[in-house]
């Protein structure tokens, strides 16, 4: 077969395209090399020497880019969707995902993480379903919605973090006369890329008992006692059995860290920067196999050291205001705003919060990341500017 016919075949049948170039470390461009490349194309082969700079870069080069979404605009659009878009079977949820501008319009905040604003109108029920994707809800404002996980109604209030391991039946209902919005986080892009996802419909309607509004869920009554594990509990579970981590406990933990720092004792990540991680009370591990969740508090005028990490993160401003720098991008952020930190992009935060825009007088940030995946694969790496780690 001639070289021209090879080129014709590849033009019509092969997705592989190879170009011989004159460059250091590359073979000399000759007709024989061109013929070799056409043969590679026809047989769907790609030589490493043409791809090593892309496949094996000197450091991570994320397909995602730093970006910020403004809560005020997200909530306004979600409210508009509340008037126009049904929440029943078909669409399942009135959830509006963040689309990173460099990921081709896919509804992915990062290559591994999904983040969305979900909106439920007064008296509405989001129907029951389950999926293998691990998920959580975080509430930046409002209350009145209950998430029902495995028949257990769990209250959702401002500041609450509500994780839910994959393959648990769950529904939501709004028991009030006001709409409510919150953010959802899932590992949808990770499972999508790895082709592991399953989905199943549940009941179209939840029972009257599940429409109840208890102050504490059964999961909290069993698992929500610091340092105490129920002896009767079976395990291990695919994720935390505690379905709600309440803001009052998170707030107290952050405040105590900063108080200890002021008294001259250790406890904060760095001066003026307190942080806690949500963990599984049965194991002490992350709440979900693929998602880590944390809350950070940065006191007014404090600035965090730039940090690079493998893997990506999504942050939401829970309270206060400040300036966030991710790579070469900087933004002023306020309550509710969300921003993305791609893999190995440096992040630093300066708090400009005060008593007029923050209950704590500090900048409070909720963060979720894909760190458990990379730690399990021994691919985790962190560098803090100015240190050896």
C-alpha positions in Angstrom: 0.0 0.0 0.0 1.4 3.4 -0.9 2.0 6.3 1.5 -0.8 8.4 -0.2 -3.3 5.6 0.3 -2.3 5.3 3.9 -2.9 9.0 4.4 -6.3 8.6 2.7 -7.3 5.7 5.0 -6.3 7.6 8.1 -8.2 10.7 7.0 -11.4 8.7 6.7 -11.0 6.1 9.5 -8.4 6.9 12.2 -8.7 9.4 15.0 -4.9 9.3 15.5 -3.0 12.2 13.9 0.8 12.4 14.1 3.0 15.2 12.8 6.8 14.9 12.4 8.5 18.0 13.8 12.1 19.2 14.0 12.8 19.6 17.7 15.2 18.6 20.4 14.8 15.0 21.4 12.7 14.2 18.3 13.8 12.0 15.4 15.0 13.6 12.2 12.1 14.4 9.8 12.5 12.2 6.7 10.1 10.6 4.2 10.7 7.3 6.0 9.6 8.8 9.4 6.5 10.2 7.7 5.7 6.8 6.3 6.2 5.3 9.8 3.8 7.8 11.3 1.1 7.0 8.7 1.5 3.3 9.6 1.1 4.2 13.3 -2.1 6.2 12.4 -3.6 3.3 10.5 -3.0 0.8 13.3 -4.1 3.3 16.0 -0.7 3.6 17.7 0.8 6.6 19.4 4.6 6.7 20.1 5.5 8.1 23.6 8.2 10.4 22.1 5.6 12.6 20.5 3.4 12.8 23.7 5.7 12.8 26.7 5.5 16.5 27.4 1.7 16.3 27.6 1.4 12.8 29.3 4.3 13.3 31.7 4.7 17.0 32.5 7.1 18.2 35.2 4.1 19.1 37.4 0.3 18.8 37.2 -1.4 20.9 34.5 -5.1 20.8 35.2 -7.6 21.1 32.5 -9.7 23.2 34.9 -9.0 26.8 35.5 -9.5 29.0 38.6 -13.0 30.6 38.5 -15.5 32.3 40.8 -19.3 32.1 40.8 -21.3 34.8 42.6 -24.0 33.6 45.0 -26.3 36.5 44.4 -26.5 35.7 40.7 -26.7 31.9 41.3 -29.6 32.3 43.7 -31.5 34.7 41.5 -31.3 32.2 38.6 -32.2 29.3 40.8 -35.3 31.3 42.0 -36.2 31.9 38.3 -35.8 28.2 37.7 -38.1 27.5 40.7 -40.9 29.2 38.8 -40.3 27.5 35.5 -38.8 24.0 36.1 -40.7 21.1 37.8 -38.9 19.1 40.4 -40.6 15.7 39.8 -39.5 12.6 37.8 -37.5 13.3 34.7 -35.4 16.2 35.9 -35.4 14.6 39.4 -33.8 17.7 41.1 -33.8 21.4 40.4 -30.0 21.4 40.6 -27.9 23.8 38.6 -24.3 22.7 38.2 -21.2 24.9 38.0 -19.4 24.5 34.7 -15.7 25.2 34.7 -15.0 27.4 31.7 -12.2 25.2 30.4 -14.0 21.9 30.6 -15.9 22.1 27.3 -19.3 23.1 28.7 -19.6 19.9 30.8 -21.4 20.4 34.2 -18.1 19.8 36.1 -16.5 22.3 38.5 -13.3 20.3 38.2 -12.3 17.1 36.4 -13.4 15.1 39.6 -15.9 17.3 41.4 -19.5 18.4 40.8 -20.9 21.4 42.6 -24.5 22.7 42.1 -27.0 25.0 43.7 -30.3 23.1 44.4 -33.6 24.9 45.0 -36.8 23.6 46.5 -40.1 25.6 46.5 -42.5 25.7 49.5 -44.2 22.4 50.0 -42.3 20.6 47.3 -40.8 17.1 47.5 -37.8 16.0 45.4 -38.6 12.4 44.6 -36.6 9.4 46.0 -33.7 7.9 44.2 -30.2 6.6 44.7 -26.9 6.6 42.9 -23.4 5.3 43.3 -22.0 8.8 43.4 -21.1 10.0 46.9 -22.8 13.3 47.8 -23.3 16.0 50.4 -25.3 19.1 51.0 -24.0 22.3 52.6 -26.4 25.1 53.7 -25.1 28.7 53.4 -28.5 30.2 54.3 -32.0 29.4 55.4 -33.7 26.3 56.8 -36.9 24.4 56.5 -35.9 21.6 54.1 -35.5 18.0 55.3 -33.4 15.5 53.5 -34.7 12.0 54.0 -32.0 9.3 53.8 -33.1 5.7 54.1 -36.3 6.9 55.7 -34.6 9.1 58.3 -35.6 12.8 58.1 -32.6 15.1 58.6 -33.1 18.8 59.2 -31.0 21.2 57.0 -30.1 24.5 58.6 -27.6 27.3 57.9 -24.0 26.1 58.4 -24.9 22.4 58.5 -22.9 19.8 56.5 -24.9 16.8 55.4 -22.9 13.9 53.8 -24.5 10.9 52.2 -22.5 7.8 51.0 -23.5 6.4 47.6 -26.3 4.0 47.0 -28.5 5.3 49.8 -32.1 6.1 48.9 -32.8 9.8 49.5 -35.4 12.4 48.9 -36.0 16.0 50.1 -39.0 17.9 51.2 -39.7 21.6 52.0 -41.9 21.8 55.1 -42.1 25.7 55.1 -43.8 28.5 53.2 -40.4 29.8 51.8 -38.1 28.4 49.1 -34.7 27.2 50.1 -31.3 26.9 48.3 -28.2 25.0 49.2 -25.2 23.5 47.5 -24.7 19.9 46.5 -21.3 18.3 46.1 -20.7 15.0 44.4 -18.0 12.9 42.7 -20.0 12.7 39.4 -17.1 13.7 37.1 -14.8 11.1 38.8 -17.2 8.3 38.4 -18.2 9.5 34.9 -14.6 9.4 33.7 -14.1 6.0 35.2 -17.4 4.6 34.0 -18.5 3.2 37.4 -21.8 5.0 37.9 -25.2 3.4 38.6 -28.6 5.1 39.2 -32.0 3.8 40.4 -35.4 5.4 41.0 -37.0 5.0 44.3 -40.6 5.7 45.4 -42.5 8.6 43.7 -43.7 9.8 47.1 -42.3 9.5 50.6 -44.6 8.5 53.5 -46.3 10.8 56.0 -43.9 9.6 58.7 -41.0 10.8 56.5 -42.6 14.2 56.2 -42.1 14.6 59.9 -39.7 17.3 61.1 -37.8 16.0 64.1 -35.2 18.2 65.7 -32.6 15.4 65.6 -32.5 12.6 63.1 -32.1 9.0 64.1 -28.5 9.1 62.8 -27.7 12.0 65.1 -29.2 10.4 68.1 -27.1 7.3 67.5 -23.8 8.7 66.2 -23.8 12.4 67.2 -22.0 12.2 70.5 -18.3 13.3 70.6 -15.9 10.4 71.0 -18.6 7.9 71.6 -19.3 5.0 69.3 -22.5 2.8 69.7 -21.4 -0.7 70.6 -24.3 -2.2 68.7 -23.4 -0.5 65.5 -22.2 -2.7 62.6 -19.4 -1.7 60.3 -17.5 -0.7 58.4 -19.8 1.5 56.3 -19.0 3.0 52.8 -19.2 6.4 54.4 -20.0 8.2 57.6 -23.2 7.0 59.4 -23.7 10.5 60.8 -26.0 12.3 58.4 -25.6 15.9 59.8 -22.7 17.8 61.2 -24.3 20.9 62.9 -23.0 24.4 62.6 -23.0 25.0 66.4 -20.4 22.3 66.9 -18.2 23.5 63.9 -18.4 27.1 65.0 -17.4 26.2 68.6 -14.4 24.1 67.4 -13.1 26.9 65.2 -13.6 29.5 68.0 -11.8 27.3 70.5 -8.8 26.9 68.2 -8.4 30.7 67.8 -8.9 31.2 71.6 -6.1 28.7 72.3 -3.9 30.5 69.9 -4.5 33.8 71.6 -3.6 32.1 74.9 -0.3 30.9 73.5 -1.1 27.3 72.8 -1.0 25.3 69.6 -4.1 24.4 67.6 -4.3 26.5 64.5 -3.0 25.7 61.0 -1.0 29.0 61.0 -1.4 32.3 62.8 -5.0 33.5 62.5 -6.1 30.4 60.6 -8.3 27.8 62.3 -9.5 24.7 60.4 -11.5 21.5 61.1 -12.1 18.4 59.0 -15.4 16.5 59.0 -14.7 12.8 59.8 -16.5 9.5 60.1 -17.2 8.9 63.8 -16.8 5.2 63.3 -13.3 5.3 61.8 -11.8 8.8 62.0 -11.4 8.8 58.2 -12.9 11.2 55.7 -16.7 11.3 55.7 -16.8 9.9 52.1 -14.4 7.7 50.2 -13.8 10.2 47.4 -14.6 13.6 49.1 -13.0 15.5 51.9 -14.8 18.3 53.6 -13.4 21.1 55.9 -14.3 24.4 57.4 -11.7 27.2 57.6 -11.8 30.4 59.6 -9.4 33.3 58.9 -9.4 36.2 61.3 -9.5 39.8 60.0 -6.3 41.0 58.3 -4.7 37.5 58.5 -3.4 36.1 55.2 -2.8 32.4 54.6 0.5 31.2 53.1 0.2 30.1 49.4 -0.5 26.3 49.2 -0.3 23.9 46.3 -1.9 20.5 46.4 -2.5 17.7 43.9 -6.2 17.2 43.3 -8.8 20.0 43.1 -11.1 21.8 45.6 -14.2 23.9 45.6 -14.8 26.5 48.2 -17.8 28.4 49.3 -17.7 31.6 51.5 -19.9 30.8 54.5 -19.5 34.2 56.2 -17.4 37.3 55.9 -15.4 38.8 53.0 -11.9 38.8 51.7 -9.5 38.5 48.8 -8.8 35.1 47.3 -5.8 34.4 45.0 -5.7 31.2 42.9 -2.7 31.0 40.6 -2.7 34.3 38.7 -6.4 35.1 39.5 -7.6 37.3 42.4 -11.1 38.0 43.5 -12.9 39.8 46.3 -15.5 37.3 47.7 -18.4 37.6 50.0 -21.0 35.3 51.6 -22.1 32.5 49.3 -19.6 33.0 46.5 -18.0 29.8 45.2 -14.6 29.4 43.6 -12.4 26.6 42.2 -8.8 25.7 43.0 -7.4 23.4 40.3 -4.7 20.8 40.9 -1.3 22.4 41.9 -2.5 25.9 41.6 -1.4 28.0 44.6 -4.1 29.3 46.9 -3.9 32.1 49.4 -6.6 34.0 51.3 -6.7 37.4 53.0 -9.5 38.0 55.4 -11.3 41.4 55.3 -14.2 40.3 57.4 -15.7 42.2 60.3 -18.6 42.3 62.6 -20.8 43.9 59.9 -20.5 41.0 57.5 -19.7 38.0 59.6 -21.2 36.5 62.8 -17.8 35.4 63.9 -16.0 38.5 62.8 -13.8 36.4 60.5 -13.8 34.9 57.0 -15.4 31.4 57.2 -14.8 29.1 54.2 -16.3 25.7 53.5 -14.1 23.5 51.4 -14.5 20.2 49.7 -11.9 18.3 47.7 -11.0 15.0 46.0 -8.0 14.5 48.4 -9.1 11.0 49.6 -8.7 9.6 46.1 -5.1 10.8 45.8 -4.1 9.8 49.3 -5.5 6.3 48.6 -3.4 6.1 45.5 -0.3 7.6 47.2 -0.5 10.5 44.7 -1.0 13.2 47.2 1.5 16.1 47.5 1.4 19.4 49.2 3.7 22.4 49.1 3.4 25.4 51.4 5.3 28.4 50.2 8.2 29.3 52.4 8.4 25.8 54.0 10.0 22.5 53.0 6.6 20.6 53.0 
